[in-house]
Amino acid sequence: MRRRTRTLGEMLRTRHSATRWRAAIALVVAVVAVSAVPVPPASAKGSRPCGDAVRRISGSVDDVPVLFVHGFAGGPSNFRAEHDDRPSMLERVGGVRGVATYTFSYSAHSLAWVTDPAVGPALADAITCLADDPAHRVVVVAHSMGGLAAQFAQGQAVDGQPVGGLIERVITVGTPFDGAQLLSFASGAGGVIFKEISDAALDRCDRADRQRRARNFCGLLGTTETPAVQAMIPGSASLDALPPWQPHLARYPIAGDIDVTVGAFGLEQVFGVGDLAVSVDSAVAGASLGVAPFVAVCHSSLFDLFTAIDDSPCSHTNELANRRVERRVRDLVRDAVRDAPAR
């Protein structure tokens, strides 16, 4: 039987110096950020006039719309991430019968907070446009800050129509509903882990080693003062100001969790550090009543933790290509199609 792991948040309850906060924020930016490569125009026949931010990737306008929303410093291409040459999440979901896949892009504004007109309000418009039929309630699949954009959008009204009523369900992956919890690690064992990662990060940047897969780690360390990063600090006024979820709206959160084994003096302790950017508690905080959160668990040692940013399938940058996460998203979309009213 797997022993229960304690989150670092359960062990650490100390205040942080301004220097540590700045370093932690920079680290979260680097862990969370992924490249924003534009998705080419969809080749499927037919389209909906839902603006330049929306692209149809597969399916017909008569199918149930599934809208993919990327996260901070990302782009729609994040959902095309593959592992071991297996189909991407976008391809897997696109293979579900009766589904039309769409992407929503705010990549040009992805350092802004979700209240920016090009992010949350534009997403609300996109959902309203796609949900043009009672049988066309939208399934939203969101990664990271994209889930917070969805939370903002569902609380809006477009032309008098509450957007939350146009959404069939929201599936989130690694969304920091309670903030990016890595920012709260300061001392004790959590401080050791934080120092291990930050020292390795600084060393890599000093050596100008910027060839990490599809990411520019060092180049993003200057974005710590952006509205999005400041808003995702745990306990921020921006997080508190997000509209509450509509009670009827089903929300299915998915989290990554890397169990880190720390050994000292012949003793071992296992700590759950979430996906390195977002703790499990934060990622599953958006679950609707009665929904069991899904957690994909991986393992690492303290000495391999920085490598895990790139290599672990449970890290924030890799979880969209995690086989278990992909399967969970596909199954939830399939359930939504099965439950959709007949046209």
C-alpha positions in Angstrom: 0.0 0.0 0.0 1.4 3.4 -1.0 2.3 5.5 2.0 0.7 8.9 2.2 2.9 11.8 1.1 2.8 15.1 2.8 2.7 18.2 0.7 5.4 20.8 1.4 2.6 23.2 2.1 1.5 21.1 5.1 5.0 21.3 6.6 5.9 24.9 5.8 4.1 27.9 7.3 6.8 30.6 7.4 7.0 34.1 6.1 9.2 34.9 3.2 11.8 37.6 2.5 11.4 39.9 -0.5 14.5 38.3 -2.0 13.1 34.8 -1.7 9.8 35.9 -3.2 11.4 37.4 -6.2 13.5 34.2 -6.7 10.5 32.0 -6.3 8.4 34.0 -8.7 11.2 33.8 -11.3 11.4 30.1 -10.8 7.7 29.6 -11.3 7.7 31.6 -14.5 10.5 29.4 -15.8 8.8 26.1 -14.8 5.3 27.2 -16.1 6.3 28.8 -19.4 6.3 26.9 -22.6 6.8 28.1 -26.2 3.9 29.6 -28.1 4.1 28.2 -31.6 1.1 29.2 -33.7 -1.2 26.5 -34.8 -1.8 26.5 -38.6 -5.3 27.1 -39.9 -7.6 24.0 -39.6 -8.1 22.0 -42.7 -11.5 20.6 -41.7 -14.4 21.8 -43.9 -16.7 24.5 -42.6 -16.0 27.1 -39.9 -17.7 29.3 -37.3 -17.1 33.0 -37.5 -15.8 33.2 -33.9 -12.8 35.6 -34.4 -9.1 35.2 -35.1 -8.4 33.7 -31.7 -10.5 30.6 -32.5 -9.3 27.8 -34.9 -11.2 24.7 -35.7 -8.8 21.8 -35.9 -11.0 18.8 -36.6 -14.7 17.7 -36.9 -17.8 19.3 -38.2 -19.8 22.3 -37.1 -22.6 19.8 -36.3 -20.4 18.1 -33.7 -20.0 18.9 -30.0 -17.4 21.7 -29.7 -14.3 21.1 -27.5 -12.3 24.2 -26.9 -8.7 24.0 -25.8 -7.3 26.9 -23.8 -3.6 27.2 -23.2 -1.8 28.7 -20.2 0.6 31.4 -19.2 3.3 32.2 -21.8 1.9 29.4 -23.9 0.0 28.8 -27.1 -2.3 26.3 -28.8 0.7 24.2 -29.9 1.1 23.0 -26.2 -1.8 20.6 -26.8 0.1 19.1 -29.7 2.9 18.0 -27.4 3.8 14.3 -27.9 5.7 11.8 -25.9 7.4 8.7 -27.4 5.7 9.4 -30.7 2.2 8.8 -29.3 -0.7 10.9 -30.5 -1.0 14.3 -28.8 -3.9 15.2 -26.6 -5.4 17.3 -29.4 -5.2 14.3 -31.7 -6.7 11.9 -29.1 -9.6 14.1 -28.3 -10.1 14.8 -32.0 -10.5 11.1 -32.6 -13.6 10.9 -30.4 -16.7 10.4 -32.5 -19.0 13.4 -32.5 -16.4 15.9 -31.5 -15.1 19.1 -33.1 -11.9 20.4 -31.7 -11.1 24.1 -31.5 -8.2 26.1 -30.0 -8.4 29.5 -28.4 -5.3 31.5 -28.5 -4.3 34.5 -26.4 -0.5 33.9 -26.9 0.2 37.5 -27.8 -1.3 38.5 -24.4 -0.3 35.5 -22.4 1.7 37.5 -19.8 -1.4 39.5 -19.0 -3.9 38.5 -16.4 -7.2 36.9 -17.3 -9.1 40.1 -17.0 -7.3 41.5 -20.1 -9.8 41.9 -22.9 -7.9 39.5 -25.1 -8.0 36.8 -22.5 -11.0 36.1 -20.3 -13.5 38.4 -22.0 -12.4 37.1 -25.5 -12.8 33.6 -24.2 -16.3 34.4 -23.1 -17.1 35.7 -26.6 -15.6 32.5 -28.1 -17.7 30.2 -26.0 -20.8 32.1 -26.7 -20.1 31.9 -30.5 -19.4 28.2 -30.4 -22.5 27.4 -28.3 -25.0 28.3 -31.0 -27.3 25.4 -30.3 -28.7 23.7 -27.2 -26.9 20.6 -28.3 -23.7 22.6 -28.7 -22.8 23.4 -25.1 -19.0 23.8 -25.1 -16.5 21.5 -23.4 -13.6 23.5 -22.2 -10.2 21.9 -21.8 -7.7 24.3 -20.1 -4.1 24.1 -19.0 -2.6 26.2 -16.2 -3.7 29.8 -16.3 -6.2 28.8 -19.0 -8.3 27.3 -16.3 -8.4 30.7 -14.5 -9.4 32.3 -17.8 -12.2 29.8 -18.0 -13.3 30.7 -14.5 -13.4 34.3 -15.4 -15.3 33.7 -18.6 -18.0 31.5 -17.1 -18.9 34.3 -14.7 -19.6 36.8 -17.6 -22.6 37.5 -19.7 -22.5 38.2 -23.4 -25.5 39.9 -24.9 -27.4 39.1 -21.8 -26.6 35.4 -22.0 -24.7 34.0 -19.0 -21.7 32.2 -20.4 -21.6 29.6 -17.6 -24.9 28.2 -19.0 -23.2 27.6 -22.4 -20.5 25.3 -21.0 -21.1 21.6 -20.6 -18.1 21.0 -18.4 -14.6 22.4 -17.7 -11.6 20.1 -17.6 -8.5 21.7 -16.2 -4.9 20.4 -16.1 -2.4 22.0 -13.6 -4.5 25.1 -13.0 -3.4 27.1 -9.9 -6.8 27.8 -8.4 -5.2 28.8 -5.1 -2.1 30.2 -6.8 1.3 28.8 -7.7 2.2 27.2 -4.4 5.9 26.9 -5.2 6.0 30.6 -4.2 5.2 29.7 -0.6 8.1 27.3 0.0 10.8 28.9 2.1 12.5 26.9 4.8 12.9 23.4 6.2 12.8 20.6 3.7 10.9 22.7 1.3 13.7 25.3 1.4 16.2 22.6 0.6 14.2 21.5 -2.5 13.7 25.1 -3.5 17.4 25.8 -3.2 18.3 22.7 -5.2 16.2 23.8 -8.1 17.0 27.5 -8.0 20.8 26.9 -7.8 20.7 24.6 -10.8 18.6 27.1 -12.7 21.0 29.9 -12.1 23.9 27.7 -13.0 22.3 26.8 -16.3 21.6 30.4 -17.1 25.2 31.4 -16.2 26.4 28.9 -18.7 23.9 30.2 -21.3 22.4 26.7 -21.7 19.2 27.8 -23.4 18.5 24.8 -25.6 15.9 23.2 -23.4 13.2 21.5 -25.3 10.8 24.1 -26.8 11.4 26.5 -23.9 13.6 29.5 -23.3 14.2 29.2 -19.5 16.6 32.0 -19.0 14.9 34.5 -21.2 11.7 34.3 -19.1 13.3 35.2 -15.8 12.6 38.9 -16.6 8.8 38.4 -16.6 8.4 38.3 -12.8 6.6 41.6 -12.6 4.0 40.8 -15.3 0.4 41.0 -14.3 -0.2 37.3 -14.6 2.7 36.2 -12.4 1.8 38.8 -9.7 -1.9 37.6 -9.9 -0.9 34.0 -9.3 0.8 34.6 -6.0 -1.2 32.6 -3.4 -3.6 34.8 -1.6 -3.5 37.6 -4.2 -6.4 40.0 -4.6 -6.6 39.1 -8.2 -7.3 35.4 -7.4 -9.8 36.4 -4.8 -11.6 38.7 -7.3 -12.3 35.9 -9.8 -16.1 35.2 -10.1 -17.3 32.1 -8.3 -18.0 29.0 -10.4 -21.7 28.5 -11.4 -23.1 25.8 -9.1 -24.4 23.7 -12.0 -21.2 23.7 -13.9 -19.3 20.4 -13.8 -15.5 20.9 -13.2 -13.0 18.1 -13.5 -9.5 19.1 -12.3 -6.4 17.1 -13.2 -3.1 17.5 -11.3 0.4 16.2 -11.7 2.3 15.2 -8.6 6.0 14.4 -8.3 6.9 12.5 -5.2 10.4 13.5 -4.1 12.4 11.2 -1.9 14.7 13.0 0.5 17.2 11.0 2.5 19.3 12.2 5.5 21.0 10.3 8.3 19.8 7.0 7.0 16.1 8.2 7.0 13.9 8.7 4.0 10.9 11.1 3.6 8.7 11.5 0.6 7.3 14.9 -0.3 4.6 15.6 -2.9 5.6 18.7 -4.8 2.8 18.8 -7.3 3.9 19.4 -10.9 6.7 21.7 -9.5 4.8 24.9 -10.3 1.3 24.0 -8.9 0.6 21.9 -5.8 -2.0 19.2 -5.9 -4.2 21.0 -3.4 -4.1 24.1 -5.6 -4.8 22.2 -8.9 -7.8 20.3 -7.5 -9.3 23.2 -5.6 -11.6 23.9 -8.5 -13.4 20.5 -8.4 -17.2 20.7 -8.4 -19.1 18.9 -5.7 -19.0 15.1 -6.0 -16.2 15.1 -8.6 -13.2 13.1 -7.6 -10.0 14.9 -8.7 -7.5 12.9 -10.9 -3.9 13.0 -9.9 -1.1 11.6 -12.1 1.8 10.6 -9.8 5.5 10.3 -10.8 8.6 9.8 -8.7 11.9 11.6 -8.4 14.8 12.0 -6.0 16.0 15.4 -4.7 19.1 15.2 -6.9 17.0 14.6 -10.1 14.4 17.2 -9.4 15.7 19.9 -11.7 16.0 17.4 -14.5 12.4 16.4 -13.8 11.3 19.9 -15.0 12.2 18.7 -18.5 11.8 14.9 -18.2 9.1 14.0 -15.8 5.7 13.4 -17.4 4.1 14.9 -14.3 5.9 18.3 -14.5 3.9 21.3 -15.4 5.6 21.6 -18.8 5.0 17.9 -19.7 1.7 17.0 -18.2 -0.3 17.7 -21.4 1.7 14.8 -23.0 1.3 12.5 -20.0 -0.4 9.4 -21.2 -2.6 9.1 -18.1 -3.7 12.7 -18.3 -4.4 12.4 -22.0 -6.6 9.3 -21.4 -8.5 11.1 -18.6 -9.2 14.1 -20.8 -10.3 11.9 -23.7 -12.6 9.9 -21.5 -14.2 13.0 -20.0 -14.8 14.4 -23.4 -16.3 11.1 -24.6 -18.7 11.2 -21.6 -19.7 14.7 -22.5 -20.6 13.7 -26.1 -22.6 10.7 -24.8 -24.6 13.0 -22.5 -25.2 15.7 -25.1 -28.8 16.1 -26.2 -29.7 14.9 -29.7 -30.0 17.5 -32.4 
